[in-house]
Amino acid sequence: MFSDPANLTLANMSELLKKREISSEDLTQAFLERIEGLNPDINAYITIDRAGAITAAKEADKRLDAKQGEPLTGIPIGVKDLFCTKGILTTCASKILNNFIPPYESTVTSRLKGAGAVILGKTNMDEFAMGSSNETSHFGVVKNPWDKSRIPGGSSGGSAAAVSAGMGSATIGTDTGGSIRQPAALTGITGLKPTYGRVSRFGMIAFASSLDQAGPMTKTAEDAAILLQAMAGHDPKDATSIDAPVPDYMANLGDGLQGRKIGIPEEYFASGLSPDVARVIEDAKKQLTELGAELVPVSLPTTKHAIPTYYILAPAEASSNLARYDGIRFGYRCENPEDIRDLFFRTRAEGFGNEVKRRIMLGTYVLSSGYYDAYYLKAQKVRRLIADDFKAAFSKVDLLLAPTTPDTAFKLGEKTNDPVQMYLSDIFTINVNLAGLPAISIPCGFDKDNLPIGMQLIGRPLDESGILSAAHAYQQATQWHTRSPIL
Amino acid sequence: MSINADTVKHVANLARLNIPEAEVGSYVDQLSQILGLMDQLNSLPTDDIEPMSHAVDILMPAREDEVVNGDNREALLACAPDSEQSHFRVPKIIE
């Protein structure tokens, strides 16, 4: 009955399921068929769990029939292959985990399943979430549905491409330096990175533990609110999880922009912005003013130091987190090791890809004796300055507006041999991770080649409601988020 | 600060990564390039700044010291590349 479930939002589907105009099984079946048709080309999924999804959909239909449904009951979603899912292959897009079937469930997927969501499969990503283009995956590159010669962004590139191409009602991604927002912008979808600590990291395969945060990737801000509601909240299993009440995001969604002050940080509009992005963001500013917001110029002077700061701290944390992959307790082990030393060295050399090795080397170096103070400690101090910039700005404004990326999606292979150029593509997103703030990227226009452009709204700590309602107000007044690629 | 082949080999040893001799040069180049990017931080005075190790200033929570995971030995051992009689198996360590 569903030739094309791709045109519905998650909220639409929820309504139709509740009214019993559609069944979760039919909906799930339609998405699975669409995924099976498109995946050989787009490569958005590493694992498709057809059997598990159909079983979960049938369960959901029973609950819906009994009028016991919640907003997510029976909703088919994709989950980044970085969340441990009990009994389902979880690879983090790495050869070193290519046989790992977790014996436990992450808190995020456990909560989503508890809320009735149907997991269609595990989405592709950069290996260990290290990348900005989804080209470092052991399972192959993901293509941007808007132009298949281009990258979808990363590291949650599979999750982004899946939503953009209608291979799931929504997906879950993770964001360490922009890995939800940057691919969301480059594929024309909505992506929310919550406040650090808002969503539990338990069962998320760690990259940089002081920066990693999970969030929804959706067609609309409303869909993001529905998913965040299920994901957010304190978890005793994550020591950095914030013990604060979770607001009713749907109830606050209609708060609007009247009288709210939006800061425009000058450093994000300096050199390096493509003319198309600059033009589109100017239009968005006008639109936000028409919706009642007041635009206020602000300055975040430490912005330009965020990239070196991040590329010290994140690899340092990664080198320590990835020490666990030793070929002994789980995951890949090299063939016929001569001795224990050979086992460690060869397992890791064969199991990790080039970008992961580069970051382990970099992280090990900056943490090594003699360099710790010069790099790691210095970066931790600059991180404080970056966070203080935001604090000062938020004493004057309620939100900040910035482009999500300096340019639209680049070509596959364009930056793979130049790590520094690749790292610079995160320039507008990583500040937010260093400061631990919530931010949402939403579509706000297209460039001359019909490639999507995104803008981000950054909020105060724990003010997901504020950025969701601002994004929702913008989406009520504009149509950019309703466009989809022709496939 | 500059990186040479000896530094790359030393760091690779610390990181337990087998790096073939032929690849050492490209690591020297790429890491030097990336660390060049880092050196711009030296222009920023930070003497009186408190290092920030986490995005949220929260204290490490404590809980009762009791087993909460239950007995999942078999499930965990099932993930191992090689195990025997409830132990992980590795090549011989002691001569």
Interface residues (C-beta under 8 A of the other chain):
Chain A: F100 I101 P102 P103 Y104 T195 Y196 G197 S210 L211 P236 A239 T240 I242 T302 K304 H305 I307 P308 T309 Y311 I312 S319 A323 D326 G327 I328 R329 F330 G331 Y332 R333 P337 E338 D339 I340 D342 L343 F344 F345 R346 R348 A349 F352 K357 R358 I360 M361 L362 T364 Y365 V366 S368 Y371 A374 Y375 L377 K378 A379 Q380 K381 V382 R383 R384 L385 A387 P419 V420 Y423 N433 L434 A435 G436 P461
Chain B: M1 I3 T7 V8 H10 V11 A12 L14 A15 R16 L17 N18 I19 Y27 Q30 L31 Q33 I34 L35 L37 M38 D39 Q40 L41 N42 L44 T46 I49 E50 P51 M52 S53 H54 A55 V56 I58 M60 P61 R63 N72 A75 L76 A78 C79 A80 P81 D82 F88 V90 P91 K92 I93
